[in-house]
């Protein structure tokens, strides 16, 4: 029994030594982004077969560390202000692909310290490429995952095809004495609005839209562009389109006739057509209140937009909460590049540590279920932040003292057993 006590003490020393190693690893990684702490799981060692035992009357043979359990609790999010610094608020892992210690595979990480490399790929500090669903030209995303790559080349211009004007035309306005005069539009119209349109080369052109009241509840609109932009004499006006808006006595847009302007911009594609949207008229099945109206208040434009733009250079990326990566360009455009793939596992604790803030899937963790952020129990992506280590220093220091005292107590068991053996030897003498 004395030898059993000595062996039990040795097992305690071994187990507490392993536990101290776990605590030391946690403390060493207190500032490691995305690190998940671990804890030693102790198990008693049976000194006999369970078939031969008679219950609790037989002593055990010490202790051992049965498992090193990973603690996947959420770490705090720290703001960095860097758009490519990403954190997951909830379950899931970013997916990166590359070679680590000679193994080429998908790896999983909570450390979102990413950057755009010189080839346009979104990578982690070790050069592993972040995986996601590439964007299609129509704005949808592919079904299979691949490396997220930003097209760092300039984007070509887009000629204006559609423009929208939301305005109110003053119902109390007086019908002008003189008809609309293209040479003096400001004094022969009741109201005007100015917008910028783009040709096929990305050149910006100013188009004025003049509104003229012609009768009660009836207005004409006139699209006017400087003739110099159309191959004519600069400084003179040229009408490129006109139409009529009619309203109900309640001020709703009742009907619209002619909604297009046609322009032959110098050097660009001839016959460029821009469709103007003044709102959905009642005659077209709408309410007549979602766009241009005629109420008894001063004429004003509440909003206007158009879909054209000039060429632009790549300037960076922006990531939203669902992991959609948008390319930012100097012309103000945002174009979807892809959507981050987020991996989810049945058993996070079963993942194998691969170093470099990475994990690999194992039989115990199960295969990775790929999806997008915010779906299927996966966390949301937070851009401009990083997930800090979930190590609690205060708790680790308490554990450090506890294991140290336990180590000392087990060593005392060994020395006491040694003294008892020495007494037995002395009796023999």
N, C-alpha and C positions, 0 to 999 in steps of 0.2 A: 504493500500500500504506500510505503514511503517513496518507492520508485515511481509509482503511479502519480503521486503528488508532484514529483520532480518533472515528469513528462507533461503533466497538465500545466505547470508553470512555464515550461518551454513553449508549449502551444500558445499560451497567453502572450509571451514575449513576441513570438512570430506574428500573431494576429494583430497585436497593438502596433508592431512595427509597420505592418502593411497599412493599417489605418492611419498612422502618422504620415505615411507616404501620400495617401489620398488627401489628407488635410493640407499637406505641403503643396500638392499640385493645385488645389483650390486657391490657396493663398497666392501662389505664384501667378495665377491667371486672373487675379481680381480686376485687372484692367484690360483683359483680352476681350475684344468685341465679340458678342454672340456666344461667349463661353458658357457652358452649362456645368454647374458643380456636380460633384459625385459624393457618395457616402458609402462607407464599408458596411456590409450586412453581415453581422456575426451569427454563427451557428454553433450549437454545442456538438461535441463529438461523443458518440456512444461508445462505451468501453466494452461492449459485448454484442452478440447477435440479438436482434429483437425477438427472435423465436425462442432464444434460450433464457431470456430475462424473466424476472418475476415481478415486474413493475418498477417502482422507484427505489427499491431496496439496494440496487447496485449503483455504484458511483459512475460518473462519466469519465472521459479521458481528456477533458480540456475543451478548447475552443478553436474554431478556424474561421477565416473570412470566406463565406460561401459565395458572395457576389459583390461586385462594385457597381452600385446602382447609380444611374445618371438621373439628375433632377432637372426636368425640362420645364421648370417654372418660368414665367415671363420675366425678362430683365427689363429694367427701366429704359425709356427711350430718351436719348440725348440729342438735342438739336445741334446740327453742324452747319446748316445753310447750303450745303453742297447738294445739287440736284440728284447726283448719281449715288449719294449715300442713302441706302434704303434699309428699312427695318420692317419686320413683320409683327403686327400687333395681334397675336393669337397663334393658333397652331399652324404648322407647316414649315417648309424649308425652301430656300432658293435652290435652284438646280444649276450646277456648273459642270462643264465637260472639259476633259483634258487628261493629262498624264501626271500621276503622283506616285513617286517611288516606283516607276516602271509599270504602273497599272493605269491603263487607259479606260475610262468609264465615266458615267455620270456620278458626281459627288453632290452632297447635300450640305447646306450651310445656313446658319442664322446670321452670319457676318456679312452685311451688305455694303462693304467698302468697295464699291465698283467704280470703274472709270471707262472712258472711251479711248481705245488704243489707236495707234497710227493707221490701222486698217479699218477703223470704224466699228470694231467689235466692242461690246460691253463685256468687260473682263474684271476678275478679282485681282488683288495685288500679286498673285502668283501667275497671272496670265491665263487662268482657266476661263473659258467663255461661258457667259450666262445664257441659259436656255429659255426659250419661250416660243410663242406662236407668231410666225411672221405675218405681217399685214398684207392683204391682197389689195390690188388697185381700187376695188370698189368699197374699201373700208372694212371688210370682214377679215377674219383671221383664219389661217390654215389650221387643219386638224392635227397635224403632227408637229412635234417640237423640233427646233433647230436653234442655232446660235443667233442671238440678237445682234444685228449689224445695222448701224446707221449709215444711210447713203450720204456721205460727206460732200459729194459734189453738189454744185448749184442746181436748183430746180428751175425748169423752164417756165416762162411766163404763161399766163392763162388769160385769154381775151374775155372781156365782160360779155356774158350771155344773158344774165338776169339782173334786174335791179328792183328794189322794193322801196316804196315811199309810203310812209304812214303820216298823214297830215290832217289838219282840220281847215276847211275853207269857210270863212266867215259868211254865214247866211245873210247877214245884214249889209254885206258889201254892195256898193253901187255899181251898176253896169257902166263900163267906161263909155264915154261919149264917142271916141274914135275906135274903129276896129283895130285888132291886133296888127302892129306894124313891126316887121322883122328888123327894120332899121332903127326903131326906137321902142324896143320891147319893154323897157322899164316903165315908160309912161303910158303904155297902152295895155298893161296887164294889171291885175289886182294883187298878185302875189307871185313869188318865185322861190325856187329852191335850187341849190347848186350841188352837184355830185361829180366825183371823178370816175371815169371809165377808162379801161385799158384796151389797147389794140393787141393784135397777135404777136407783136414784138415786145410787148410789155411797156410800151410808152403810155404815160398817163395823159388823159385829155379831160378838160373841163366841159361838162354839159349842164346847161341851165334849163330847168323845166319851169315854164311860165304858165300860170293859171289865170284864165280870163272868164269872168262871169258874163254869160250871154243871155240868160233869162232866169226867171225864178227857178231855183233847184237845178240849173243846168250850167256847167262850166266846160270850157275848152282847155286842153293842155297843149303846149307847144315845146318840143325839144329843140334846143338851139346850141350849136357848136361854132367856135371860131372857124371861119372859112380857111384860114391859114393851115389848120390841121387836116383839111380835106383837099389840099391842092389848089385852093383858091387864094384870094387876097387876104393876107393877115389883117386882123383888126376889124373885119366885117363879119356879120352874123350870117349863118346858114341854117335854115330849118331842116331837121333830119327826121321829124315825125310829129304827128298831131293826132288828136282824138277828142272824144267828148265823154264827160262824166255826168250822169244824172242822179239826182238824189230824191228820196221820198220827203214828204212833209215833216217826217220825224228826224230828218238829217242823215238817214242811212243811205249807203251807196246802193242805188237801184240797178244801174246798168253801166257798162263801160264799152265804148266803141273804139277800136284801134288801140293797141297797147304796145306797138313796136316802133323802134327807131332804127334806121338803116344808115350806116356811115361808111364812107370809103376813105379811111385814114391813109395818109401819104406813106407809101412804102410797105404797108401792112396788107393783110388779106382783104380783098375788096368785098363790099357788100356785107360788112359785119352787122349782124342784127342783134339788138338788145331789147329784150322783152321787159316792159315795165309792169310791176305788180302794184296796183293801187288798193288791193284788198279784194275780198270775195264778195262780189255783188249779189244782190237778192236774185237777180235773173240767172245767176250761175249756181244757185242753190245755197248761198251763204246768208249770213245775217246782215251783211252790209255794214257791220260795226267793227270789224277786225282790221280795218285799214283806214283809208281816207273817208272822212265824214264831213258833214256840213251842219255845224251847230252855231248858235249865236254867241260865239266867242272869237277873239282875234285869230286870224289865220296864222298857223304855225306848223312846223314840221317836228313831230315827236321822235321820229326815227327814220333812218334810211340806210340802205346797204346795197352792195353789189358784189358779185362773185369773181371779179377779175383781180389779177395781181401781176406785178412785175417779176422778173427773175430775182432769185434770192440765194444767198450763201448760207450754208449750214452754220449755226451758231451754238448749238447745244441741244440738250434733251430735257424733257419734263415727264414725270411719272405720276399718274393719279392713283387713287386708292385701290383700284381694281388691277393695278399693274400694267396699264396701257402706257407704253413708251411713245411719247410724241417727239418728233424732230422739230426743232425751232429754227426758223430761217429769218434772215435779216429783213425780208419783206413783210414780216409779221405773220407769215403762215405757220400753221401747226399741222404736221402730217404724221399720221400713225405709222410707227415703224414695226411694232409688234406688241405682244402682251406677255408678260412674264409668266412662266410656268411655275406653279407652286406644288411641291410634293407633299403628300400626306401619308402617314403610316399607321397601321393598326397598333403598333407597339413601338413608340419612340425609344423606350429604354433598351430595345433590342438592337438599335443601330450600333455599328462598329465605328469607333474613333479612328480617323485616318490621319490625324495631325493637320496642321495648317488651318485650323478652324473648320475642318471638314468631317463628314460622316459618310459611311457607305452602308448600303442596305444589306441585311443578313437574313437568314432563314427565320430568326427570332423576330425581326422587325416586320417581316412581310415585304412584298414588293411595293414600290412607290406607286401611289395613285396620283396621277398628274391632273391638275386642274388649274383654275384661275383664282386669284385672290378674292376673298369674300364669298366663295362658293363652297358647298360641301363641308362646312366647318372649318375652312381655311381662314387664316387671319387676313386683315387688310394690310395693304402696303402703305407705309408712311415715308414720303420722300423728304430728303433733307435731314434725316435723323438716323441714328445708329442704335442698335440694342446693346446695352451695356451687359457686362458679365452679371449673372445672377448670384454670385458669391456674396454671402453676408459675412463680412470680416468679424463682426462681434461674435457671431455664432461659431465661426471657425476657430477663433481664439479660445472660446470655452471648450470646444471639442479637443483642441490641442492640449489644454491643461488636463482634461479628463483622460485622454489617452496616455499622457505622460505619467499621471498618477497610477493608472492601471498597469502601465509597464513596470513602474517601481514596485507595485504590490506583487506582481507576478515574479519579479526577481527576488523578492523577499520570500516567496513560497519556495523557490529553489534553494536559497541559502538556508532556510529552516529545515528543509528535507535533508540537505547536506549535513547539517549539524546532527540531525537524528541518526543518519547513517554513521557518522563519526562516533556517536555514543555506542551504537551496536558494535562497531569495531573495537572500541575500548573495552566493552564487556567481555569480548572474546579473549582479549589479552589478559 
